[in-house]
């Protein structure tokens, strides 16, 4: 595909803070975007519903003939910060949404890309929280580590087909998810300031800064980049390694 040819882009989690930015950026660049989310998007999608995932992928192909890019931004933080207060049912539900849902969407889109001979790109969302021990939101952190393994494995499997698979791993971003986490601490403003001071950049990312990384990794000109987790985290892991 020529680098300037419009792409067909499927974005899950399209109604979220980052998802909305991603959809707008692709459309502004002249690409055709299909947004999918529980509500407020082109297609209704619950990523824990395997059959619905398959239907959304099939519907996108019926409408547009192919899928060039999957940006899988659907995910949840969870309700319980304290791991010792987290029920097994909550752990399992978060894993179903963030990890199993990722696997299902990647499998379905990758199968279509392979069958149609599309040299496409798959972009997943992990988190810097997947890469170190944390005292809170253990199911979320574990699920995002699982996303990285899905990305690594699929990059190896799909590389021979010319399909790149990468992940963006944000740190704190000014979205509703961080607002929830700060509020859960009982001192939202203090929590936000304290977390920002832990970062070399001393501030949170904005959704458009994360979006630019997404656009870079899914650009056909960068298709040779695969199996990469790109931290967009203000230097969160300096001295720790990535």
SULSULZI-V468145 format. One record per residue. N is the residue number from 1. PSI is psi as a letter, one per 20 degrees, with the letter a starting at -180 (none if undefined). NEAR is the number of other C-alpha atoms within 10 Angstrom. Layout:
BEGIN
{{N;PSI;NEAR} {N;PSI;NEAR}}
END
This chain:
BEGIN
{{1;p;12} {2;q;8} {3;h;10} {4;j;12} {5;p;10} {6;q;15} {7;q;24} {8;o;21} {9;p;26} {10;p;24} {11;o;26} {12;r;31} {13;k;27} {14;i;30} {15;i;22} {16;r;19} {17;g;18} {18;g;22} {19;g;23} {20;g;20} {21;g;20} {22;g;27} {23;g;24} {24;h;16} {25;g;18} {26;g;20} {27;h;16} {28;h;10} {29;i;12} {30;j;13} {31;q;17} {32;p;18} {33;p;24} {34;o;24} {35;p;26} {36;p;27} {37;r;21} {38;h;15} {39;r;14} {40;k;13} {41;a;18} {42;g;14} {43;q;17} {44;p;16} {45;p;23} {46;o;19} {47;i;27} {48;i;20} {49;o;14} {50;g;15} {51;h;11} {52;h;15} {53;g;23} {54;g;17} {55;g;15} {56;g;23} {57;g;20} {58;g;18} {59;h;15} {60;g;19} {61;h;17} {62;g;10} {63;h;9} {64;i;15} {65;i;12} {66;r;22} {67;p;27} {68;h;23} {69;p;27} {70;p;25} {71;o;27} {72;n;24} {73;j;26} {74;p;25} {75;r;24} {76;q;15} {77;g;19} {78;r;19} {79;i;13} {80;o;18} {81;g;18} {82;o;11} {83;h;14} {84;i;9} {85;j;8} {86;p;17} {87;q;11} {88;h;9} {89;g;9} {90;g;14} {91;g;19} {92;h;14} {93;g;17} {94;g;24} {95;h;25} {96;g;19} {97;g;21} {98;h;29} {99;g;26} {100;g;21} {101;h;23} {102;g;27} {103;g;18} {104;g;19} {105;g;24} {106;g;23} {107;g;16} {108;g;17} {109;g;26} {110;h;25} {111;g;13} {112;g;18} {113;g;23} {114;g;16} {115;h;10} {116;i;12} {117;k;13} {118;p;18} {119;n;20} {120;a;28} {121;p;29} {122;p;29} {123;p;25} {124;r;24} {125;o;23} {126;b;32} {127;q;24} {128;h;22} {129;i;22} {130;i;19} {131;j;18} {132;r;11} {133;p;10} {134;q;11} {135;i;8} {136;r;16} {137;l;19} {138;g;23} {139;g;23} {140;g;25} {141;g;24} {142;h;19} {143;h;27} {144;h;26} {145;h;21} {146;h;20} {147;g;25} {148;g;25} {149;h;14} {150;g;22} {151;g;28} {152;g;18} {153;g;13} {154;h;22} {155;g;22} {156;g;15} {157;h;14} {158;i;21} {159;g;16} {160;i;11} {161;j;16} {162;k;18} {163;p;27} {164;q;29} {165;o;33} {166;r;28} {167;q;27} {168;p;24} {169;n;23} {170;q;24} {171;b;24} {172;p;23} {173;q;21} {174;m;16} {175;r;15} {176;h;12} {177;g;17} {178;h;17} {179;h;16} {180;g;14} {181;g;20} {182;g;18} {183;h;15} {184;h;14} {185;i;13} {186;i;10} {187;m;10} {188;g;16} {189;g;12} {190;h;13} {191;g;16} {192;g;20} {193;g;14} {194;g;13} {195;g;15} {196;h;19} {197;i;12} {198;i;13} {199;q;18} {200;h;13} {201;i;13} {202;k;15} {203;r;19} {204;q;22} {205;q;19} {206;q;15} {207;h;18} {208;h;17} {209;h;15} {210;g;22} {211;h;21} {212;h;14} {213;h;18} {214;g;23} {215;h;17} {216;g;13} {217;i;25} {218;j;24} {219;p;17} {220;h;23} {221;i;13} {222;k;14} {223;h;19} {224;i;13} {225;o;18} {226;q;25} {227;k;20} {228;p;18} {229;o;23} {230;o;20} {231;p;20} {232;n;22} {233;j;23} {234;k;19} {235;k;14} {236;h;22} {237;j;16} {238;p;10} {239;i;7} {240;h;8} {241;r;7} {242;none;12}}
END
